[in-house]
Amino acid sequence: MIVKLCRADDCNDTLDLRYDLLDNAFVPKWIKEFQKTQMRNDPISTRDQFYGINTEWTVERVTHDINSCIQSINAVVPGLITETLNDARDQETLNRLHSYFELYHGKVDQWLMDPWWRDKPVSLRSVWSDLNNLIHRLEGYRSGEPKPRIKICWYDTPKTEKLSQEDYNLFTHQYRFGMVYSLYSDVGKDLMSLTYDDDDHHLDFVNPTFFSSDIQLMFHTVSDDQNEKIKRDCAAFYDRNQNYFMGHGFSKYDTRLVTGSIPIAQLERFNHHRHDEKELLEMLSRYNRTQSVSIF
């Protein structure tokens, strides 16, 4: 797989990241979904979703853009969203804003058929998607600078394929530098998101159920200590909300109660030369757009 990056101000200044696809049971299914995306010529909807890699995004910009999305939504549906984000650290407001996205987007592809959207301009759909992406972008600053990664999604790619039990066994939140992982394709929050969004009061748990061609490129590593802390924190959150989870059919050791993502590919080489992580991050910092993804 080759991911081609470029600069927003110069599409001819490109950088190829070459990956080896992994040999696990999920990868052939992911390839099939990716090929469907390519055959439909679905556009990449998150070309600028670079986190912790360059200086294009700041807390101030993200906060401003969230409020701009709110204004755009209210211009179409007056008074729909009553919140304004005044403090980037206000996780409670971010949780409430995300609940609007969950409600009006609906589950998975529901918004494509929901009567509520019939008299709304098509442009409003992208504003809703932007609001969701911006909320998650701002949450990335909770413990300092966001962890370096690039998120790649294809606009309106249908979410029709479900994860199997074999797929659930592949999930991990111990991310590794240079790896490509699957993305959460449902609408709601998984166990880890609920845990770290301090969202006990707004429980809308949706375990990973569907998958698509959407991916994320990781340029950081989760240490063993961090991995164990995530496990402890998620277990503690489950225990605090055990009645909720049990009431929705999820025992503590349910195999569907996964966190993290499924590994898909590993960075092979970079412009025909091997580089250490620091050097690669410095080179990546020059780029701010995803131009294309191809497999061969």
N, C-alpha and C positions, 0 to 999 in steps of 0.2 A: 504494500500500500504506500502511496506517495501523497503526502499532504503538502500542498504548495501554499506558502504564505507570501504576502506582498505588503506594500505600503499603500495607505489610502491616497497619498499624493503622487504615487508613481507605481502603477500596476505592472510596469516592466521590471521593477526592482523586486526580484522574487527569491525565495529560499525554499528548497525542497527538503522535506523530512521524510526519510525512507524507513518504512517499518516492515518487519516480518510478522505475518499473521501467525497466531498461535495455533497449536494443535490440541484444541479441546472441543467438546461436543457442541458448544454454543456457536463457535465461529462459523461453521457452514450455514447455520440459520441466519446469522447476522449478514453474511455475504449475500444470501438470497434477498434479504430485505434491502440491502444497499443497492443491489442490481435493480430492484423494482423502483427505488428512488431515482436512479439514474435513467431508467427507461421512460419514466414519467417526466423527466427533466425538472424535478422539483428544485426550486431555488434554495440555496443556503440562507437561512433566516437569521443566523447569528454570526455573521462574518466578523463582527467586532468584539466577540466575547473572549477577550484576552484578560486574564486575571493575574495580577502580580508580576507581569512581564514587562510592561512599559509604563510610561508616565501619562498616557492619554487620559486615564480615568483617575479621579480623586473623589474623596468622600463628599466634598462640596458639590462637585458636578453630579454625582449620582443622586444626592439629596434633591438638588434642583430639578433633575430630570424626572424623578418620581413625582414631584409636585406638578410638573408640566403635564405628565400623563393624567394625573387626577383632573387637572383643568380641562384637558382635551376630552376626557370621558364625560365630565359634567356639562361640557358645551353641547354634547349630543343628548345626554339624559340628565337634565338639570337636577342637582341635589342628590344624585345617586350615591356619591362618596362624600361623606361629611368630614372625614379626617384630612388633616394636613400634617406632613412630617416636618416638625420643627427641630428635632434633635436626631442626628444619625444613630445615636445609641438607644433610641426609644424602640426596643424590640416589641413592646406591647402594641404600638401603633403599626409596626411592620406586620405583625401577626394578623391584625385586623384587616389591613390592606390586602394581605394574601388571601384572607377569607373571601373578600369580594371576588378575587380572581377565580377561586375555587367554585364559588356560587354561580357566577355568570358564564364561566367557561364550561362548567359541568364536567362530568367524568369522561376522560379520554377524548373521544371525538364528538361528544354530545353537542357541542356548540355548533357543529356544522349542520345540525338538523333542528336545533331548538327554535321554536316559534319566536322567542324573544328577539332573536337576531334578524328576523326577516325584514324588518323595516329600518335596520341600522346600516349605515354605510360600511362598505367592506374595509375601509381604512381603520375602523374602530377595532377590528380584530388584531391588527398589528400593534395598536396602542395597548391592548390588554396583554399581549405577549411581552411587549417592552416593559410594562409595569411589573410583571412577574420576574423577568430577567433582572431588572434593576433592584428589586427587593432582595433577591438572592445575591446579587453583586455586593450590595451594601452589607449584608450579613457576613460576607467574607472578611470584613474589616474588624470583626469582633475581638480578635486577639492580635491586632496589629495589621501588617500588610497581608493581603490575601495570598494564599498559597499559589504558586505559579501553575497555571493550567490554561488550556484553550478548549472552549466548548463549541461543538459544531452540530447544529441542528438543521433540518430541512423543513421549510415552511409547509404546513398542512400535510405532511407525510402521514398517511393513516396509521393508526395504532391498532392493529388487528391480531397480531400474533402474541400468544401467551407463553410465558415461561413454563418450563417443565420442572419436575422434581430434580432432574439431573442438573438443570441450570441453577437452581437454588443452591446446590452444593458448591457452585463455583464462585459465589459472592465473597468479596473481601473488602474491608476498609483499610487494609494495610497497603496503601498505594506505593508504587515504586516509580522513581524517576525514569522517564523515557517510555513508560507504558501507555497504551490506549485502553480505555475502559468504556463499558456501556453507560448509558445515562438513564436515569429514572424517567419512565415514559407515561406514568399515571398522573392524575391530578389529585393533589392532596399532599400529605406528608408521610414519609416513612418513619420508622422508629428513631433513627439518628436525627432527622430534622426536628421531630417533636422534642427530643431530648435537649438539643442545643439551642432551640428557639425558645426554651423556657415556656412551653405552650401547653401546660397542664389544663388551663382554663378553656382552650380551644382545640379540643381533641377531634381531629378529622383524619384518623389514621387510615392510610391506604397502602397496604403492603405492595411491593413491586409485583405486578401481575402481567403487564404487557411489555413488549420490547419493540424497538424500531431500529433504524439505521443510525440514529443519533449517537454521537460519541463524545468523549472528552480525552484530551491529551494531557497527561500528567507530567509535570516537571518539578516534582518534589517527592520526597520519600517519608512515609510515616514510620517512625521508629517503633521498636518492640514495646517500649514503655508507653508511647502514645497509643499504640494499638490496644494494650491492656487497659488503659484508662478509658478508651471509648467503650470497650466491653463492659467495664464496671459502671460507667455512667448510664449506658442504655439499659443495663439490668436494673439499676436503681430506679430509673424512670418507669420501667415496666412495673416494678414492685409498688411504686406510689400509685399507679393507675391500673392495678391488676383487675379490679372489677370491670373497668371499661374494656380492657382487652379480652378478658374471659367472656364478657357479654357479647363480644363481636366474634367469638369463635377462635381466639388465639391464645393457646396456653403458652407458658413461658418458653417452652422448648419446641414450639411449632417450627417446622423446617421452613415455613414461608416467612417467618419473622426475621428476615435477613437485613443486613446493613451493608452499605457500600455499593460495589459494582462488580461486573464480570470482566476479567481481563480479556482483551481481544488481540492486541499486537504489541510488539516490542521494537523500540528504535534500533535500527540496524547500523546505519552510518549517516554521516552528515556531510553532504557535498563531497563524497568519496574520501573523507578523512575522519578519523576518530578524534573526538574532543572531550575534555572533561566537563563536568556539569557546570561549573562556573563560567567557562568559556562559552558553552552552548547558550546559557542564559543571557550572556552579554550580546551574543549574536542575535538571539531571538528578540531582544529589546528594541531592535531597529524596525521591527515589523508590527503591524497592528490590524491586519486583515487576513482572513482565510480566503484564498482565491479558488482553490479546487481540492477535491479528494478523488483519487482514482485507485483502483485495484487491478492487478494483472497477474 
